[in-house]
Amino acid sequence: MMDIKREDLLQLYYYLKLTRRLEDRATSLYHQGKILGGVWTSNGTEAVSVGYGYALEKNDIAAPYFRDMGVFLIRGITAKRIMAQYLGKKTGVTGGKEGNVHVGDLHFGVFGFPSHLTDNYPVGAGAALAFKMRGEKRVVAACTGDGGTSRGDFHEGMNIAAVRKLPIVFICNNNQYAYSTPLKLQMAIKNVAERALAYGMPSKIVDGNNVVEVYAAAKEAYEVARNGGGPTFIECKTMRMHGHSEHDSAKYVPRELLEEWKKKDPILYMETYLVGNQIAKKEELDSIDLRVKKEIEEAEVFAEESPYSEPEDVLKGLYATPVEE
């Protein structure tokens, strides 16, 4: 595995904690009735988005999906804007037009997306095609869940990327369930990565709870793509520890399966890695946690105190607006 600087390892840990605390707070607000939209969390799978998001360079593009909070934060969409987004405030990413995180911000190189996955695969491939045609050494990272790989747009995106050798890396957050459908009822193959074989595309399977491993695999694949080597498919094996969203109790998931994966928690894994390898002392990690806690508290206050949009704002920022008679 590649050498990773100490400061980068600590940043990976910081973003794991920030993602977890932000989404835990959003979950709490949802159950208080303060969030009227949906809340989809990455609890238990944070290492995927943090790992592949942190490996991107500034001018690259991320095409995330709704369990990629780590990517939003790493790219520069702040916890304050995310919290305001959840509360439907004017200072949120969409200015109060939407109450969950089906969002993006091109100023930070993040494509927006609807809930119909995996539309970001062909869209990401389109951006990668533009990079190739312009001779730009930029890459796209597009992510979806295991269920998303069973949709038609998954295959369309994979096919054009492979045929044109586009500078894109496809990430799969294999969290074992597509809503309530377990992986074994989605596909007859053992590994999602086997689907890449049909396109002559190289693939890699990594421990999706090990942020260092995800980061290293993504970084390597980005460099291949950046230098004309074409796309790679990375399957990150992990486990979604909450329901599909916070309105879903996930009673269909065996409790013993959750208990097994609980021991592999990505944050616990990273803490053990950092302390065990004498990269950081526990006191230093505690200090990072306090910093994150304060940041989330400030984000909540910011969101609560932010104004709602004006009624006329609903017509702003659209591709088409009604014609006044």
N, C-alpha and C positions, 0 to 999 in steps of 0.2 A: 504494500500500500504506500502511496506517495507520502512524502514528508509534509506535514501541515504545521504552519507556524503556531506558536502558543497563543498569540493574540487572536488568531482565527478560531482556534478551538474554544476559547472563552467566548467569542462572539457567537459561535454555534450554540453554546450552552445558553447564552443570554436570550437568543431568539427562540429556543425551545421553551424557556420559562415564560417569555413574553407572550408567546402564542397560547400556551396553556392557561395562563392567568387571564388573558383577555377573553378567551372563549368561555372559561369558567364563569367570569363575571357576566358575560352576555347571557349565559344559561340561567344564572340567578335572576337577572332582570326580566328574562322571558317568563319565568315562573312567578314573578311578581306582577305580571300583566303589563309591564312597561314597554315591551316590544311586541308590536302587533303583527309583524311579519314572522318569517321562519328563522330558526337558528340551527345551522348545520355546523357541527364542530369536527375538529380533527383529533379529538382526544384519543391518545394511544398511537396516533399515526403522525405526530408532528415532525418526526425526523425526516419524513419524505419531503415535505415542502421546504423545510429549513435547509435540508441538505442540497437539493437540486437548485433552490433559489439562491443560496449563498455562493454557489459555484459559477453563477452567471456573471458576465462582465457588464459594465455600465450600459453599453450600447446594444446589448442583446435584448431580446424580447421574450417575455413570459406569457404563455397562454394557459393560465391556471384553471382550476375548477373549484367548487365550493369548499373543499377540504384543504385548501392551500393558503390558509391564513398566514403562514410563515413567509410565503412569497410576497404577499401584499406588504407586510411589515419590512422585510428586507429591501424591497425595491423603493421604499420611501413613503408608502401610504400609511400614515401614522395611526397609532392606537386612538388618538383623539378623533380623527376623521372616521375611523371604523366604528367607534362607540356612538358618535353622532349619527352615523349612517343607520345603525340599528334602531336608534330612537327617532328616526325620521326627521332629523333636524336639518336646517339650511346649511350647516357646516359639514354635513356628511358628504361622502364621495359623490352621490347623485343629487345633492342639494335638497333632499327630502322627498324625492320622487319614488323611492323604493325602500322598504324596511328590512332588507336582508343584504347579504353580500354577493349577489349576482352583479358584480361591479368590475370596473377596470379603470385605468388612468393612463392614457398614452404618454402623458408627460413623464411618467416613470417606466415606460416600456412594458405596461401590463394591459393585455387585451381583456375587454369585458366579455361576459358570456351569459347565455340564458341557462335555464335549468335543464334544457334538453341536451344532455351530453351524448356523443362526444363531438360536438360541432367545432370545438377548438382545434381538433387535429387537422382537418382540411384547411381551416382558416390559418392556422400556424404554418402549414405547408405553403400556403399562398404567400405569406410574408417571407418565408425562406426562399421561395422562388424569386421574389423581388430582390433579395439580397444577392442571390447568385447572378441574376441578370445584370445587376449594377456592379458586380465585382467587389462587393463589400464583405469584409471578414467579420460578419455578424452571424449569430445563431439564434434559433428559436427553441425554447423548451416548452413542450405541450404536455399537460398531465390530465389523466382521467382515472376513474376507478375501474375495478375489474369488470363491473357490469357494463361500463361504457364501451368495452372492447367487443361487445356483442352487437353493437349498432352498426348500421351501414356506413355512417360517416367515418367511423374508425377505419374501416377497410379502404375507403376512398382516400383518406389522408395518408395512410401507410403506403398505398400503392403508388400514388404520384410522387411521394418523397423518395421511394426506392428507385423508381424508374428514372427520375431526374437527378438522383444523387443530391438531394437538397440538404442544406445545412440546418437540420432540425433533429432534436433528440426527443423521442417519445417516452414519457414516464407513465408507468402504471402503478397507482396506489392500490395494490391488491390487499384490500382490507377484509376479504373473505365473504362479504355479503353485498349484493346489489339490492338495496332496501332490505327486503326479508328473504331474498333468494340466495341460498348458499352457493359457493363456487361449484360444487359437484353437480348442481342442477342447472348450471349455466353452460358448462362445456365439458366435453368428454376427455380432454387432455389434462395432465397433471399441473402443468405450468402455463400461465398466460403467455409467457415469453415464446412458447412454441408457435404461437400465431405469427410471429415475425418471419418464421421460416418460409411461409408461403410467398413472401415478397423478396426473398433473397437478402433479408436485412439482418445484420448481426444483432444479437441480443445478449443481455446479461441479467442474471438474477442476483439480487442483493438482499441483505437483512434490512428490511424497512424500518426497524427499530434502532438501528445503529446509524446515527447521523453522520459519523465520520465515513462509514462505508458508502452511504448514499452520496455524500459530497464528492468523494474520491472517484466513484464510478461516473457521476455526472460530469465532473471536471475533465476526465479523460475523454468521454464521449463528445463533449463540446469541442475539444481541441481537434479531434478527428473530423468533425463536421466543419469546423472553421477553416481547416486546411484542405477541403475538397474531398474528404473521404466518405461523405454521405451520411445518412441517418443511422441512428442506433435506437434500439428499444430496450428500456430498462424496467424490469419488473421488481418492485419493492414489496417484499412479503411482510405484511404487518397485520394488525387486527383493530377494527373499529370498536372502541370500548363503550361508546354510547349508541343509541339507536340511530336510525337513518337521519333523524333530526330530533330536536328536543321534545317534539310532541309524540315521539315513538318510544315506547317503553322497552322495545326489543325483547319481548318475552319469548320470541322464537329462537333466541340464541341460547344454547346450553350454558348454564351457569359455570360448569366445570371448565368449559372452553375459555370463558372470560377470566376465571381464576388462574388458568395456565398462562395466559397472555399478560395478566397483571404483573407477574413476576418479571416480565420482559419490558416493562415500561421504558420508553425511550429516554426520559429524563433521569430515571434511576440508573439506567445503563450508562448514560454520559457522566453522571456524578461518580459512579464507580470507576469509570475509565480515567477520568481526570485525577481523582485522588489516588487511585491504585497505581497509576504511572507517574505519580509525583509531579504532575503538570500544574496542579493547583491544590491549595489547602482547603479544607472544608469551610474555614472562616471566609475565604475569598468567594466561594460559591454562595455562602449565606449573604454576603454583601451584595452580590449580583441579584439575589432574590429580593432583598430589601429595595434595591433600585427599581426592579420590575414592579414590585407591589406599589411603590409610590407613583410610578408612571401610569399604572392602570387606575389608581385612585384619582389622579389628576385628569385622566381621560374621561372618567365617569362624570366628574364635576363639570368639565368642559362641555360634555354632551348635554347634561341636565340643564346647564345655564344657557346653552345656545338657543337661538330663536327658531321657530318654525318658519317655513317658507311662506311667502305671500301667495294667495290663490292664483294670481296671474303668472306666477313662476312655473306653473304646470305646463305652460305652452312654450317655455324657453328651452333651448338646447335640443330641439327636435329636428328631424330631417324635413318635416313638412308641418305647417301650421294652418289652422282654419283661416279662410279668407273672410274678412269682415264685410258684411253687407251694408 
